């Protein structure tokens, strides 16, 4: 299914595929996360080796021990 980039909250690596996380569901994509990062606009940031986030959907950051951070997205995903 086609979706607009503004609907994409995050993308999670799933082997040679990627899971595209939307507000209420997820869709599988046939490209790996690294290839998608090359194609996406600058508002998509790699925050972990397995995660890209759409910065437009980041609502806040929480500090964790060990100089780590947790992102809170607009749908409640952390």
PDB file of N, CA, C and O in Angstrom, chain B, residues numbered from 101:
ATOM      1  N   UNK B 101       0.837  -1.188   0.000  1.00  0.00           N
ATOM      2  CA  UNK B 101       0.000   0.000   0.000  1.00  0.00           C
ATOM      3  C   UNK B 101       0.873   1.239   0.000  1.00  0.00           C
ATOM      4  O   UNK B 101       1.879   1.295   0.707  1.00  0.00           O
ATOM      5  N   UNK B 102       0.497   2.217  -0.779  1.00  0.00           N
ATOM      6  CA  UNK B 102       1.238   3.478  -0.814  1.00  0.00           C
ATOM      7  C   UNK B 102       0.792   4.367   0.337  1.00  0.00           C
ATOM      8  O   UNK B 102      -0.400   4.476   0.625  1.00  0.00           O
ATOM      9  N   UNK B 103       1.759   4.999   0.992  1.00  0.00           N
ATOM     10  CA  UNK B 103       1.470   5.948   2.065  1.00  0.00           C
ATOM     11  C   UNK B 103       2.348   7.175   1.864  1.00  0.00           C
ATOM     12  O   UNK B 103       3.425   7.091   1.274  1.00  0.00           O
ATOM     13  N   UNK B 104       1.883   8.301   2.354  1.00  0.00           N
ATOM     14  CA  UNK B 104       2.673   9.519   2.286  1.00  0.00           C
ATOM     15  C   UNK B 104       3.777   9.505   3.327  1.00  0.00           C
ATOM     16  O   UNK B 104       3.609   8.918   4.396  1.00  0.00           O
ATOM     17  N   UNK B 105       4.903  10.140   3.033  1.00  0.00           N
ATOM     18  CA  UNK B 105       6.008  10.172   3.984  1.00  0.00           C
ATOM     19  C   UNK B 105       5.625  10.821   5.300  1.00  0.00           C
ATOM     20  O   UNK B 105       6.174  10.469   6.344  1.00  0.00           O
ATOM     21  N   UNK B 106       4.690  11.765   5.271  1.00  0.00           N
ATOM     22  CA  UNK B 106       4.253  12.414   6.504  1.00  0.00           C
ATOM     23  C   UNK B 106       3.505  11.454   7.424  1.00  0.00           C
ATOM     24  O   UNK B 106       3.352  11.739   8.611  1.00  0.00           O
ATOM     25  N   UNK B 107       3.035  10.317   6.896  1.00  0.00           N
ATOM     26  CA  UNK B 107       2.341   9.306   7.697  1.00  0.00           C
ATOM     27  C   UNK B 107       3.300   8.334   8.372  1.00  0.00           C
ATOM     28  O   UNK B 107       2.910   7.607   9.286  1.00  0.00           O
ATOM     29  N   UNK B 108       4.563   8.317   7.922  1.00  0.00           N
ATOM     30  CA  UNK B 108       5.548   7.376   8.443  1.00  0.00           C
ATOM     31  C   UNK B 108       6.158   7.934   9.722  1.00  0.00           C
ATOM     32  O   UNK B 108       6.761   9.007   9.711  1.00  0.00           O
ATOM     33  N   UNK B 109       5.998   7.198  10.832  1.00  0.00           N
ATOM     34  CA  UNK B 109       6.568   7.614  12.107  1.00  0.00           C
ATOM     35  C   UNK B 109       7.996   7.115  12.253  1.00  0.00           C
ATOM     36  O   UNK B 109       8.875   7.844  12.712  1.00  0.00           O
ATOM     37  N   UNK B 110       8.217   5.878  11.862  1.00  0.00           N
ATOM     38  CA  UNK B 110       9.527   5.257  12.012  1.00  0.00           C
ATOM     39  C   UNK B 110       9.642   4.080  11.058  1.00  0.00           C
ATOM     40  O   UNK B 110       8.653   3.618  10.489  1.00  0.00           O
ATOM     41  N   UNK B 111      10.867   3.607  10.897  1.00  0.00           N
ATOM     42  CA  UNK B 111      11.131   2.427  10.078  1.00  0.00           C
ATOM     43  C   UNK B 111      12.080   1.543  10.871  1.00  0.00           C
ATOM     44  O   UNK B 111      13.098   2.005  11.386  1.00  0.00           O
ATOM     45  N   UNK B 112      11.733   0.273  10.961  1.00  0.00           N
ATOM     46  CA  UNK B 112      12.508  -0.688  11.741  1.00  0.00           C
ATOM     47  C   UNK B 112      13.112  -1.733  10.812  1.00  0.00           C
ATOM     48  O   UNK B 112      12.429  -2.256   9.932  1.00  0.00           O
ATOM     49  N   UNK B 113      14.395  -2.035  11.009  1.00  0.00           N
ATOM     50  CA  UNK B 113      15.059  -3.067  10.209  1.00  0.00           C
ATOM     51  C   UNK B 113      14.446  -4.426  10.515  1.00  0.00           C
ATOM     52  O   UNK B 113      14.209  -4.771  11.673  1.00  0.00           O
ATOM     53  N   UNK B 114      14.197  -5.182   9.470  1.00  0.00           N
ATOM     54  CA  UNK B 114      13.646  -6.528   9.602  1.00  0.00           C
ATOM     55  C   UNK B 114      14.371  -7.414   8.594  1.00  0.00           C
ATOM     56  O   UNK B 114      13.805  -7.799   7.570  1.00  0.00           O
ATOM     57  N   UNK B 115      15.639  -7.736   8.896  1.00  0.00           N
ATOM     58  CA  UNK B 115      16.448  -8.528   7.977  1.00  0.00           C
ATOM     59  C   UNK B 115      16.707  -7.757   6.703  1.00  0.00           C
ATOM     60  O   UNK B 115      17.177  -6.620   6.743  1.00  0.00           O
ATOM     61  N   UNK B 116      16.404  -8.362   5.580  1.00  0.00           N
ATOM     62  CA  UNK B 116      16.586  -7.709   4.278  1.00  0.00           C
ATOM     63  C   UNK B 116      15.390  -6.845   3.895  1.00  0.00           C
ATOM     64  O   UNK B 116      15.338  -6.295   2.795  1.00  0.00           O
ATOM     65  N   UNK B 117      14.434  -6.731   4.808  1.00  0.00           N
ATOM     66  CA  UNK B 117      13.248  -5.909   4.592  1.00  0.00           C
ATOM     67  C   UNK B 117      13.189  -4.845   5.670  1.00  0.00           C
ATOM     68  O   UNK B 117      14.052  -4.794   6.547  1.00  0.00           O
ATOM     69  N   UNK B 118      12.193  -4.010   5.609  1.00  0.00           N
ATOM     70  CA  UNK B 118      11.976  -2.985   6.629  1.00  0.00           C
ATOM     71  C   UNK B 118      10.511  -2.966   7.005  1.00  0.00           C
ATOM     72  O   UNK B 118       9.635  -3.201   6.171  1.00  0.00           O
ATOM     73  N   UNK B 119      10.256  -2.683   8.275  1.00  0.00           N
ATOM     74  CA  UNK B 119       8.894  -2.516   8.768  1.00  0.00           C
ATOM     75  C   UNK B 119       8.631  -1.019   8.864  1.00  0.00           C
ATOM     76  O   UNK B 119       9.296  -0.317   9.626  1.00  0.00           O
ATOM     77  N   UNK B 120       7.678  -0.536   8.104  1.00  0.00           N
ATOM     78  CA  UNK B 120       7.318   0.877   8.100  1.00  0.00           C
ATOM     79  C   UNK B 120       6.214   1.073   9.136  1.00  0.00           C
ATOM     80  O   UNK B 120       5.125   0.515   9.009  1.00  0.00           O
ATOM     81  N   UNK B 121       6.510   1.873  10.165  1.00  0.00           N
ATOM     82  CA  UNK B 121       5.591   2.071  11.280  1.00  0.00           C
ATOM     83  C   UNK B 121       4.753   3.321  11.027  1.00  0.00           C
ATOM     84  O   UNK B 121       5.278   4.427  10.897  1.00  0.00           O
ATOM     85  N   UNK B 122       3.444   3.119  10.960  1.00  0.00           N
ATOM     86  CA  UNK B 122       2.483   4.207  10.795  1.00  0.00           C
ATOM     87  C   UNK B 122       1.768   4.401  12.128  1.00  0.00           C
ATOM     88  O   UNK B 122       2.017   3.645  13.068  1.00  0.00           O
ATOM     89  N   UNK B 123       0.915   5.362  12.230  1.00  0.00           N
ATOM     90  CA  UNK B 123       0.248   5.669  13.502  1.00  0.00           C
ATOM     91  C   UNK B 123      -0.543   4.480  14.055  1.00  0.00           C
ATOM     92  O   UNK B 123      -0.523   4.242  15.263  1.00  0.00           O
ATOM     93  N   UNK B 124      -1.230   3.739  13.202  1.00  0.00           N
ATOM     94  CA  UNK B 124      -2.094   2.669  13.693  1.00  0.00           C
ATOM     95  C   UNK B 124      -1.771   1.279  13.154  1.00  0.00           C
ATOM     96  O   UNK B 124      -2.441   0.308  13.504  1.00  0.00           O
ATOM     97  N   UNK B 125      -0.750   1.177  12.305  1.00  0.00           N
ATOM     98  CA  UNK B 125      -0.400  -0.129  11.739  1.00  0.00           C
ATOM     99  C   UNK B 125       1.036  -0.089  11.218  1.00  0.00           C
ATOM    100  O   UNK B 125       1.686   0.956  11.222  1.00  0.00           O
ATOM    101  N   UNK B 126       1.508  -1.237  10.775  1.00  0.00           N
ATOM    102  CA  UNK B 126       2.829  -1.348  10.160  1.00  0.00           C
ATOM    103  C   UNK B 126       2.689  -2.030   8.806  1.00  0.00           C
ATOM    104  O   UNK B 126       1.781  -2.832   8.586  1.00  0.00           O
ATOM    105  N   UNK B 127       3.596  -1.698   7.914  1.00  0.00           N
ATOM    106  CA  UNK B 127       3.635  -2.316   6.584  1.00  0.00           C
ATOM    107  C   UNK B 127       5.063  -2.783   6.324  1.00  0.00           C
ATOM    108  O   UNK B 127       6.011  -2.112   6.733  1.00  0.00           O
ATOM    109  N   UNK B 128       5.236  -3.914   5.657  1.00  0.00           N
ATOM    110  CA  UNK B 128       6.570  -4.361   5.270  1.00  0.00           C
ATOM    111  C   UNK B 128       6.974  -3.727   3.955  1.00  0.00           C
ATOM    112  O   UNK B 128       6.151  -3.550   3.057  1.00  0.00           O
ATOM    113  N   UNK B 129       8.254  -3.386   3.849  1.00  0.00           N
ATOM    114  CA  UNK B 129       8.821  -2.836   2.621  1.00  0.00           C
ATOM    115  C   UNK B 129       9.942  -3.759   2.182  1.00  0.00           C
ATOM    116  O   UNK B 129      10.636  -4.332   3.022  1.00  0.00           O
ATOM    117  N   UNK B 130      10.128  -3.912   0.878  1.00  0.00           N
ATOM    118  CA  UNK B 130      11.101  -4.885   0.377  1.00  0.00           C
ATOM    119  C   UNK B 130      12.547  -4.401   0.387  1.00  0.00           C
ATOM    120  O   UNK B 130      13.442  -5.173   0.042  1.00  0.00           O
ATOM    121  N   UNK B 131      12.807  -3.154   0.770  1.00  0.00           N
ATOM    122  CA  UNK B 131      14.175  -2.649   0.805  1.00  0.00           C
ATOM    123  C   UNK B 131      14.710  -2.661   2.242  1.00  0.00           C
ATOM    124  O   UNK B 131      13.954  -2.444   3.189  1.00  0.00           O
ATOM    125  N   UNK B 132      16.025  -2.917   2.403  1.00  0.00           N
ATOM    126  CA  UNK B 132      16.612  -2.846   3.742  1.00  0.00           C
ATOM    127  C   UNK B 132      16.698  -1.398   4.229  1.00  0.00           C
ATOM    128  O   UNK B 132      16.634  -0.462   3.432  1.00  0.00           O
ATOM    129  N   UNK B 133      16.840  -1.230   5.519  1.00  0.00           N
ATOM    130  CA  UNK B 133      16.799   0.093   6.151  1.00  0.00           C
ATOM    131  C   UNK B 133      17.880   1.042   5.605  1.00  0.00           C
ATOM    132  O   UNK B 133      17.625   2.234   5.428  1.00  0.00           O
ATOM    133  N   UNK B 134      19.066   0.521   5.344  1.00  0.00           N
ATOM    134  CA  UNK B 134      20.138   1.367   4.823  1.00  0.00           C
ATOM    135  C   UNK B 134      19.818   1.938   3.454  1.00  0.00           C
ATOM    136  O   UNK B 134      20.133   3.094   3.170  1.00  0.00           O
ATOM    137  N   UNK B 135      19.203   1.148   2.620  1.00  0.00           N
ATOM    138  CA  UNK B 135      18.807   1.616   1.278  1.00  0.00           C
ATOM    139  C   UNK B 135      17.702   2.667   1.384  1.00  0.00           C
ATOM    140  O   UNK B 135      17.714   3.657   0.652  1.00  0.00           O
ATOM    141  N   UNK B 136      16.753   2.454   2.290  1.00  0.00           N
ATOM    142  CA  UNK B 136      15.687   3.439   2.474  1.00  0.00           C
ATOM    143  C   UNK B 136      16.243   4.764   2.972  1.00  0.00           C
ATOM    144  O   UNK B 136      15.800   5.825   2.533  1.00  0.00           O
ATOM    145  N   UNK B 137      17.214   4.713   3.888  1.00  0.00           N
ATOM    146  CA  UNK B 137      17.811   5.943   4.401  1.00  0.00           C
ATOM    147  C   UNK B 137      18.427   6.761   3.276  1.00  0.00           C
ATOM    148  O   UNK B 137      18.358   7.990   3.294  1.00  0.00           O
ATOM    149  N   UNK B 138      19.028   6.091   2.299  1.00  0.00           N
ATOM    150  CA  UNK B 138      19.609   6.786   1.143  1.00  0.00           C
ATOM    151  C   UNK B 138      18.550   7.492   0.310  1.00  0.00           C
ATOM    152  O   UNK B 138      18.851   8.479  -0.360  1.00  0.00           O
ATOM    153  N   UNK B 139      17.326   7.005   0.341  1.00  0.00           N
ATOM    154  CA  UNK B 139      16.257   7.540  -0.499  1.00  0.00           C
ATOM    155  C   UNK B 139      15.369   8.568   0.194  1.00  0.00           C
ATOM    156  O   UNK B 139      14.686   9.347  -0.470  1.00  0.00           O
ATOM    157  N   UNK B 140      15.376   8.575   1.522  1.00  0.00           N
ATOM    158  CA  UNK B 140      14.450   9.421   2.275  1.00  0.00           C
ATOM    159  C   UNK B 140      14.986  10.831   2.478  1.00  0.00           C
ATOM    160  O   UNK B 140      16.199  11.040   2.460  1.00  0.00           O
ATOM    161  N   UNK B 141      14.089  11.807   2.673  1.00  0.00           N
ATOM    162  CA  UNK B 141      14.517  13.188   2.931  1.00  0.00           C
ATOM    163  C   UNK B 141      15.157  13.329   4.315  1.00  0.00           C
ATOM    164  O   UNK B 141      15.128  12.404   5.127  1.00  0.00           O
ATOM    165  N   UNK B 142      15.725  14.491   4.561  1.00  0.00           N
ATOM    166  CA  UNK B 142      16.527  14.755   5.766  1.00  0.00           C
ATOM    167  C   UNK B 142      15.753  14.639   7.069  1.00  0.00           C
ATOM    168  O   UNK B 142      16.376  14.473   8.117  1.00  0.00           O
ATOM    169  N   UNK B 143      14.419  14.718   7.058  1.00  0.00           N
ATOM    170  CA  UNK B 143      13.686  14.603   8.325  1.00  0.00           C
ATOM    171  C   UNK B 143      13.674  13.176   8.878  1.00  0.00           C
ATOM    172  O   UNK B 143      13.175  12.949   9.980  1.00  0.00           O
ATOM    173  N   UNK B 144      14.214  12.219   8.132  1.00  0.00           N
ATOM    174  CA  UNK B 144      14.374  10.859   8.621  1.00  0.00           C
ATOM    175  C   UNK B 144      15.804  10.681   9.109  1.00  0.00           C
ATOM    176  O   UNK B 144      16.757  10.868   8.354  1.00  0.00           O
ATOM    177  N   UNK B 145      15.942  10.315  10.383  1.00  0.00           N
ATOM    178  CA  UNK B 145      17.244  10.199  11.016  1.00  0.00           C
ATOM    179  C   UNK B 145      17.427   8.782  11.540  1.00  0.00           C
ATOM    180  O   UNK B 145      16.498   8.173  12.071  1.00  0.00           O
ATOM    181  N   UNK B 146      18.627   8.279  11.382  1.00  0.00           N
ATOM    182  CA  UNK B 146      18.939   6.967  11.951  1.00  0.00           C
ATOM    183  C   UNK B 146      19.313   7.185  13.409  1.00  0.00           C
ATOM    184  O   UNK B 146      20.338   7.802  13.700  1.00  0.00           O
ATOM    185  N   UNK B 147      18.497   6.687  14.322  1.00  0.00           N
ATOM    186  CA  UNK B 147      18.733   6.886  15.754  1.00  0.00           C
ATOM    187  C   UNK B 147      19.307   5.635  16.402  1.00  0.00           C
ATOM    188  O   UNK B 147      19.697   5.666  17.569  1.00  0.00           O
ATOM    189  N   UNK B 148      19.364   4.539  15.662  1.00  0.00           N
ATOM    190  CA  UNK B 148      19.856   3.252  16.147  1.00  0.00           C
ATOM    191  C   UNK B 148      20.150   2.434  14.901  1.00  0.00           C
ATOM    192  O   UNK B 148      19.612   2.713  13.830  1.00  0.00           O
ATOM    193  N   UNK B 149      20.990   1.438  15.036  1.00  0.00           N
ATOM    194  CA  UNK B 149      21.320   0.647  13.839  1.00  0.00           C
ATOM    195  C   UNK B 149      20.091   0.015  13.205  1.00  0.00           C
ATOM    196  O   UNK B 149      20.089  -0.282  12.010  1.00  0.00           O
ATOM    197  N   UNK B 150      19.037  -0.193  14.006  1.00  0.00           N
ATOM    198  CA  UNK B 150      17.837  -0.853  13.495  1.00  0.00           C
ATOM    199  C   UNK B 150      16.647   0.082  13.326  1.00  0.00           C
ATOM    200  O   UNK B 150      15.565  -0.370  12.952  1.00  0.00           O
ATOM    201  N   UNK B 151      16.820   1.388  13.594  1.00  0.00           N
ATOM    202  CA  UNK B 151      15.674   2.298  13.553  1.00  0.00           C
ATOM    203  C   UNK B 151      15.979   3.604  12.832  1.00  0.00           C
ATOM    204  O   UNK B 151      17.029   4.215  13.034  1.00  0.00           O
ATOM    205  N   UNK B 152      15.047   4.014  11.995  1.00  0.00           N
ATOM    206  CA  UNK B 152      14.984   5.377  11.453  1.00  0.00           C
ATOM    207  C   UNK B 152      13.747   6.018  12.053  1.00  0.00           C
ATOM    208  O   UNK B 152      12.731   5.345  12.229  1.00  0.00           O
ATOM    209  N   UNK B 153      13.809   7.301  12.370  1.00  0.00           N
ATOM    210  CA  UNK B 153      12.622   8.000  12.859  1.00  0.00           C
ATOM    211  C   UNK B 153      12.365   9.224  12.001  1.00  0.00           C
ATOM    212  O   UNK B 153      13.287   9.850  11.478  1.00  0.00           O
ATOM    213  N   UNK B 154      11.100   9.544  11.874  1.00  0.00           N
ATOM    214  CA  UNK B 154      10.683  10.768  11.209  1.00  0.00           C
ATOM    215  C   UNK B 154      10.684  11.855  12.287  1.00  0.00           C
ATOM    216  O   UNK B 154       9.841  11.838  13.184  1.00  0.00           O
ATOM    217  N   UNK B 155      11.610  12.786  12.203  1.00  0.00           N
ATOM    218  CA  UNK B 155      11.763  13.809  13.233  1.00  0.00           C
ATOM    219  C   UNK B 155      10.499  14.640  13.428  1.00  0.00           C
ATOM    220  O   UNK B 155      10.318  15.245  14.485  1.00  0.00           O
ATOM    221  N   UNK B 156       9.641  14.678  12.445  1.00  0.00           N
ATOM    222  CA  UNK B 156       8.380  15.422  12.582  1.00  0.00           C
ATOM    223  C   UNK B 156       7.423  14.761  13.569  1.00  0.00           C
ATOM    224  O   UNK B 156       6.483  15.394  14.049  1.00  0.00           O
ATOM    225  N   UNK B 157       7.666  13.484  13.870  1.00  0.00           N
ATOM    226  CA  UNK B 157       6.798  12.758  14.795  1.00  0.00           C
ATOM    227  C   UNK B 157       7.424  12.563  16.177  1.00  0.00           C
ATOM    228  O   UNK B 157       6.810  11.946  17.048  1.00  0.00           O
ATOM    229  N   UNK B 158       8.645  13.083  16.388  1.00  0.00           N
ATOM    230  CA  UNK B 158       9.274  12.989  17.710  1.00  0.00           C
ATOM    231  C   UNK B 158       8.650  14.062  18.594  1.00  0.00           C
ATOM    232  O   UNK B 158       8.674  15.247  18.260  1.00  0.00           O
ATOM    233  N   UNK B 159       8.092  13.638  19.721  1.00  0.00           N
ATOM    234  CA  UNK B 159       7.428  14.578  20.633  1.00  0.00           C
ATOM    235  C   UNK B 159       8.327  15.007  21.780  1.00  0.00           C
ATOM    236  O   UNK B 159       8.235  16.136  22.262  1.00  0.00           O
ATOM    237  N   UNK B 160       9.210  14.089  22.222  1.00  0.00           N
ATOM    238  CA  UNK B 160      10.149  14.462  23.277  1.00  0.00           C
ATOM    239  C   UNK B 160      11.240  13.408  23.382  1.00  0.00           C
ATOM    240  O   UNK B 160      11.144  12.326  22.801  1.00  0.00           O
ATOM    241  N   UNK B 161      12.282  13.748  24.137  1.00  0.00           N
ATOM    242  CA  UNK B 161      13.397  12.861  24.437  1.00  0.00           C
ATOM    243  C   UNK B 161      13.434  12.630  25.939  1.00  0.00           C
ATOM    244  O   UNK B 161      13.095  13.527  26.711  1.00  0.00           O
ATOM    245  N   UNK B 162      13.836  11.450  26.361  1.00  0.00           N
ATOM    246  CA  UNK B 162      14.066  11.162  27.776  1.00  0.00           C
ATOM    247  C   UNK B 162      15.493  10.651  27.926  1.00  0.00           C
ATOM    248  O   UNK B 162      15.931   9.798  27.155  1.00  0.00           O
ATOM    249  N   UNK B 163      16.211  11.161  28.903  1.00  0.00           N
ATOM    250  CA  UNK B 163      17.570  10.692  29.170  1.00  0.00           C
ATOM    251  C   UNK B 163      17.522   9.354  29.897  1.00  0.00           C
ATOM    252  O   UNK B 163      16.704   9.148  30.793  1.00  0.00           O
ATOM    253  N   UNK B 164      18.402   8.458  29.501  1.00  0.00           N
ATOM    254  CA  UNK B 164      18.554   7.148  30.134  1.00  0.00           C
ATOM    255  C   UNK B 164      19.972   7.035  30.681  1.00  0.00           C
ATOM    256  O   UNK B 164      20.843   7.807  30.282  1.00  0.00           O
ATOM    257  N   UNK B 165      20.221   6.101  31.578  1.00  0.00           N
ATOM    258  CA  UNK B 165      21.591   5.918  32.082  1.00  0.00           C
ATOM    259  C   UNK B 165      22.563   5.577  30.950  1.00  0.00           C
ATOM    260  O   UNK B 165      22.178   4.986  29.940  1.00  0.00           O
ATOM    261  N   UNK B 166      23.808   5.954  31.135  1.00  0.00           N
ATOM    262  CA  UNK B 166      24.837   5.597  30.161  1.00  0.00           C
ATOM    263  C   UNK B 166      24.832   6.439  28.909  1.00  0.00           C
ATOM    264  O   UNK B 166      25.188   5.944  27.839  1.00  0.00           O
ATOM    265  N   UNK B 167      24.439   7.700  29.004  1.00  0.00           N
ATOM    266  CA  UNK B 167      24.436   8.614  27.851  1.00  0.00           C
ATOM    267  C   UNK B 167      23.558   8.109  26.714  1.00  0.00           C
ATOM    268  O   UNK B 167      23.895   8.275  25.542  1.00  0.00           O
ATOM    269  N   UNK B 168      22.447   7.502  27.059  1.00  0.00           N
ATOM    270  CA  UNK B 168      21.494   7.013  26.053  1.00  0.00           C
ATOM    271  C   UNK B 168      20.225   7.848  26.139  1.00  0.00           C
ATOM    272  O   UNK B 168      19.974   8.524  27.136  1.00  0.00           O
ATOM    273  N   UNK B 169      19.437   7.788  25.083  1.00  0.00           N
ATOM    274  CA  UNK B 169      18.204   8.571  25.002  1.00  0.00           C
ATOM    275  C   UNK B 169      17.057   7.695  24.541  1.00  0.00           C
ATOM    276  O   UNK B 169      17.260   6.708  23.834  1.00  0.00           O
ATOM    277  N   UNK B 170      15.859   8.056  24.943  1.00  0.00           N
ATOM    278  CA  UNK B 170      14.641   7.406  24.462  1.00  0.00           C
ATOM    279  C   UNK B 170      13.833   8.471  23.739  1.00  0.00           C
ATOM    280  O   UNK B 170      13.630   9.572  24.252  1.00  0.00           O
ATOM    281  N   UNK B 171      13.375   8.128  22.538  1.00  0.00           N
ATOM    282  CA  UNK B 171      12.516   9.018  21.762  1.00  0.00           C
ATOM    283  C   UNK B 171      11.068   8.637  21.999  1.00  0.00           C
ATOM    284  O   UNK B 171      10.739   7.453  22.073  1.00  0.00           O
ATOM    285  N   UNK B 172      10.210   9.621  22.117  1.00  0.00           N
ATOM    286  CA  UNK B 172       8.773   9.395  22.271  1.00  0.00           C
ATOM    287  C   UNK B 172       8.095   9.946  21.013  1.00  0.00           C
ATOM    288  O   UNK B 172       8.183  11.138  20.718  1.00  0.00           O
ATOM    289  N   UNK B 173       7.424   9.068  20.286  1.00  0.00           N
ATOM    290  CA  UNK B 173       6.790   9.461  19.026  1.00  0.00           C
ATOM    291  C   UNK B 173       5.328   9.838  19.228  1.00  0.00           C
ATOM    292  O   UNK B 173       4.747   9.577  20.282  1.00  0.00           O
ATOM    293  N   UNK B 174       4.751  10.445  18.222  1.00  0.00           N
ATOM    294  CA  UNK B 174       3.391  10.990  18.310  1.00  0.00           C
ATOM    295  C   UNK B 174       2.319   9.931  18.569  1.00  0.00           C
ATOM    296  O   UNK B 174       1.240  10.275  19.051  1.00  0.00           O
ATOM    297  N   UNK B 175       2.576   8.662  18.268  1.00  0.00           N
ATOM    298  CA  UNK B 175       1.591   7.612  18.525  1.00  0.00           C
ATOM    299  C   UNK B 175       1.836   6.888  19.849  1.00  0.00           C
ATOM    300  O   UNK B 175       1.159   5.903  20.143  1.00  0.00           O
ATOM    301  N   UNK B 176       2.797   7.361  20.654  1.00  0.00           N
ATOM    302  CA  UNK B 176       3.098   6.747  21.933  1.00  0.00           C
ATOM    303  C   UNK B 176       4.241   5.742  21.876  1.00  0.00           C
ATOM    304  O   UNK B 176       4.693   5.278  22.923  1.00  0.00           O
ATOM    305  N   UNK B 177       4.720   5.395  20.694  1.00  0.00           N
ATOM    306  CA  UNK B 177       5.840   4.473  20.562  1.00  0.00           C
ATOM    307  C   UNK B 177       7.094   5.105  21.163  1.00  0.00           C
ATOM    308  O   UNK B 177       7.362   6.290  20.968  1.00  0.00           O
ATOM    309  N   UNK B 178       7.860   4.290  21.898  1.00  0.00           N
ATOM    310  CA  UNK B 178       9.123   4.758  22.476  1.00  0.00           C
ATOM    311  C   UNK B 178      10.263   3.979  21.863  1.00  0.00           C
ATOM    312  O   UNK B 178      11.423   4.210  22.206  1.00  0.00           O
TER     313      UNK B 178
END
